Amino acid sequence: MPRIAGVDIPNEKRTIIALTYIFGVGPSRAKDICAALNLEPSKKSKELTDEELAALASHLQQEYDVEGNLRRATTLNINRLRDISSYRGNRHRRGLPVRGQRTRTNARSRKGAKKTVAGKKSVKALK
């Protein structure tokens, strides 16, 4: 398995698909990288030569923030929003949706599993 930017990319996938296993590289960026380095996108990643792998690694390091640097930058941005007590920072702090989604229904992936709250007693139980 070739290792690029600290990530093992799969052998049997095409290069353009295998590059998307790197955090910060999506399909369009993978296409741009292949075009910039004159790599054939349909070539399997196990068929890449050592020179091509070295060129890929150096290109990613010089041109883009990927993996650790990108994760660190994202975390710092969220922490900055929390520190200045912005609306978005407060939503991050509370674990609620940040981008204006509704929370009355749905939003379960962000809020977590339901927490049951004791409901009203029925009319029959009060008598």
Beta strands, then each sheet from edge to edge (+ up, - down):
strand 1: 3-4
strand 2: 7-8
sheet 1: 1+ 2-
end
